[in-house]
């Protein structure tokens, strides 16, 4: 039981490049979330999903897209990376949704955009 | 929109001193969660409070949920170096599946 895993752990991009971050969970959770964390700041929600095939916007969705084709996977895409997207990205999942139970976080992906 | 603020932003304490962080929401929360993030790590769930005025304890940690369900606190008695990290509160936004996280309090414990 690996919990929540994220791939890759680190990545450096040049401005304008694209990439996809993968989040996988093996706990059969319905709800999955993508957050970004900037130095000295809290977690800000980018997008989330309440089940396979569904996605919704969070607080800071601009410049990102997501897909949830399989229940266990939640992908975060950057179509044209910008330096402002330099951040640590965390994926999280929980079983029943916001406010009802624990969110389990992945180890994070540290992204630098030059 | 809904905001969740935490104070203080930073706190340095001598080992053995007590520590408290406060969380304040602009709206009433159905419940509140607390997370701890060690330096370089990811947030880890500590506890969830649901009832107005609720108090829960975990060893040296005491959590309170305000009577109006708009504020909460975390108190650590006799801090240890293992308590180092950033403590976040988080609350659900009304009618959605989204969490709003507080700004966090970074705790440093000096041995």
Interface residues (C-beta under 8 A of the other chain):
Chain A: X31 X33 X35 X40 X41 X42 X43 X44 X45 X48 X50 X56 X58 X59 X90 X92 X97 X98 X99 X100 X101 X102 X103 X104 X105 X106 X107 X108
Chain B: X6 X9 X29 X30 X31 X33 X35 X41 X42 X43 X44 X45 X48 X88 X90 X91 X92 X93 X96 X97 X98 X99 X100 X101 X102 X103 X104 X106
